[in-house]
Each structure stands twice: as structure tokens, then as C-alpha cells.
Amino acid sequence: MLRRATDKIKEQRELAQIVEQRRRQGERCVFTNGCFDILHIGHIRYLQEARELGDYLVVAINSDESVRQLKGNPRPFVTQDERAEMLAALESVDYVTVYEELTAEAVIGLLRPEIYVKGGDYRPDSIVEAPLVRSYGGQVVTVTLVQGRSTTRLVERVVRALTEREEEMV
């Protein structure tokens, strides 16, 4: 039977129980987080690489309000429910959860993943959550990103194209 993507979206408390059960079975949780506002090839490859580091991958996404606080208006372009469902539809993603805070420290503290993954654009000493992960024996890993691929750059390209088109029409 095909597993629906929405079945992979979990509230944090339920997910904590799942993670603990899987930990007792000897499985290692890989965890990453972010806005994932407009899904692109950079995200896909990042998540595939992260998934290979352990037994299952949990992706925590910023709520709509926290994206607005981090990125400003008009972000997010895609609602948290839609972002969660798109990520959950990916084969490399086992679970998705949403968090309200500006950092993932609270959800990391709850789940205590064995491996915490961030993109290679982060310096290890600049990852806010790293001390927490290391405090309980977890590992912080950065993975290489696809050069030139980001939601911000994608949006900038769209805006440039629309601006050029408007100028041509005048």
C-alpha cells in the first residue's frame, strides 16, 4: 500500500515518540531544518545527501510566521502546510514537522537526533544549534550545496525577468 505524503507529517510530540522507539531499535536519526520556501534542485540533492548519513531523515520546517520574521515580507511564498506536504512527498524524507521558533533548538532538544545536518554555506562555528547537539553526544555535519541554487536567487531571477518584460512592453 502506498504511503500518503501527509502521513509523514507529524506533530513534535508524536514525532518524539517515534524517534525514541526507533532509537531503541538501534536506528540513527538524521535531522535538518530550514524554510524550504520554494523547493528546488539544491534542496533535493541536499536532502538526499543528508538521508544517506543515517537510518531515517526528519525535516523540521519553519512556520509561516517564523519565515516572515527571518526573511521578511512577502515570504514565505508557499504556506507551511504546502511546504510540509511537498517535502513529505520526497522519497528521501521520512518525517516532517513544523516549528514556530526562529531556531530549531527546541525541536532538537525534544528529538535529540544523532546527526544534525546543515548546508555547506554554514561554518560549523556559526550553527546556533551545534552546541546543543554536541552536548548530548550528537554529531553536526555540513553537506555540500549545489552552487548558485537558493530560493533567494531563484526569486531574484524571476523578479529580473518580470522587470525586463515590463520594460520591453513600455
C-alpha positions in Angstrom: 0.0 0.0 0.0 1.3 3.4 -1.0 2.1 5.7 2.0 0.5 9.1 1.7 2.9 12.1 2.0 0.6 13.6 4.6 1.1 10.5 6.8 4.8 11.6 7.2 3.9 15.0 8.7 3.9 14.7 12.5 3.4 17.0 15.5 6.6 17.3 17.5 5.3 15.2 20.5 4.2 12.3 18.3 7.5 12.5 16.4 9.5 12.4 19.6 7.8 9.1 20.5 8.6 7.7 17.0 12.2 8.8 17.2 12.6 7.3 20.7 11.1 4.0 19.5 13.4 3.9 16.5 16.4 4.8 18.7 15.6 1.7 20.9 15.7 -0.4 17.8 19.2 0.9 17.1 18.4 3.3 14.3 20.1 6.7 13.9 18.1 9.8 13.3 19.3 12.4 10.8 17.8 15.8 11.3 17.8 19.0 9.3 15.8 22.2 9.3 15.0 25.3 7.3 12.4 27.3 5.5 12.3 25.3 2.3 10.2 28.0 0.8 10.4 27.3 -2.9 11.6 23.7 -3.4 14.5 23.5 -6.0 17.2 21.0 -7.1 19.5 22.3 -4.4 17.1 21.2 -1.7 16.5 17.8 -3.3 20.2 17.0 -3.5 20.8 18.3 0.0 18.1 16.1 1.4 19.2 13.1 -0.5 22.8 13.5 0.8 21.5 14.1 4.4 19.4 11.0 4.3 22.4 8.8 3.4 24.1 9.8 6.8 21.7 7.7 8.9 18.7 5.4 9.0 15.9 8.0 8.5 15.6 11.7 7.9 13.5 14.2 9.9 13.0 17.6 8.3 11.7 20.4 10.5 10.4 23.5 8.7 9.9 27.0 9.9 6.3 28.0 10.4 4.9 30.8 8.1 5.4 33.3 10.9 9.0 32.4 11.6 9.8 32.5 7.9 8.3 36.1 7.8 10.5 37.0 10.8 13.6 35.5 9.3 13.2 36.5 5.6 10.8 39.4 5.7 7.7 40.0 3.6 6.4 38.7 1.2 8.0 35.4 2.4 7.0 32.7 2.6 5.8 32.3 -0.9 4.5 28.8 -0.1 2.5 28.0 3.0 3.9 25.8 5.8 1.2 23.1 5.0 2.1 23.0 1.4 5.9 23.1 2.1 5.4 20.2 4.6 3.5 18.1 2.1 5.9 18.7 -0.7 8.9 17.7 1.5 7.0 14.7 2.8 6.4 13.5 -0.8 10.1 13.1 -1.3 11.5 9.6 -1.0 14.5 10.8 0.9 12.3 12.4 3.7 10.9 10.1 6.3 9.2 12.7 8.6 8.3 16.4 8.5 7.4 18.7 11.4 6.8 22.4 11.8 8.3 24.6 14.4 7.4 28.2 15.4 10.7 29.4 16.9 13.4 31.2 14.9 15.9 28.4 15.6 15.4 24.7 15.8 16.9 24.3 19.3 13.6 23.4 21.0 12.7 20.6 18.5 16.3 19.4 18.5 16.2 19.3 22.3 13.0 17.3 22.1 14.1 14.8 19.4 17.8 14.6 20.2 18.9 13.4 16.8 22.1 11.6 16.4 23.1 13.6 13.4 22.3 17.2 12.7 22.8 18.4 9.1 23.2 21.9 7.7 24.3 23.1 4.3 27.9 23.8 3.5 27.2 27.5 3.4 27.2 27.4 7.2 30.5 27.5 9.1 30.4 24.9 11.9 31.1 27.6 14.5 28.1 29.7 13.2 25.5 27.0 13.6 23.4 28.1 16.6 22.1 24.7 17.4 25.6 22.9 17.3 26.4 23.3 21.0 23.1 21.7 22.0 23.6 18.8 19.6 27.1 18.2 20.8 26.0 18.5 24.5 24.2 15.1 24.3 26.7 13.4 22.1 25.2 14.2 18.7 27.2 14.9 15.6 27.0 18.1 13.4 27.6 17.6 9.7 27.7 20.1 6.9 27.0 18.9 3.3 28.0 20.4 0.0 25.3 22.5 -1.7 24.6 22.9 -5.4 26.4 26.2 -6.3 24.2 29.0 -7.3 20.9 27.4 -6.2 18.9 29.1 -3.5 15.3 30.3 -3.1 16.6 33.9 -2.8 18.5 33.6 -6.1 15.5 31.9 -7.8 13.2 34.7 -6.7 15.7 37.4 -7.9 15.8 35.8 -11.3 12.0 35.8 -11.6 11.9 39.5 -10.5 14.6 40.4 -13.0 12.7 38.6 -15.8 9.4 40.3 -14.9 11.1 43.7 -14.7 12.8 43.2 -18.1 9.5 42.1 -19.6 7.7 45.2 -18.2 10.4 47.5 -19.6 10.1 45.8 -23.1 6.3 46.5 -23.0 6.7 50.2 -22.3 
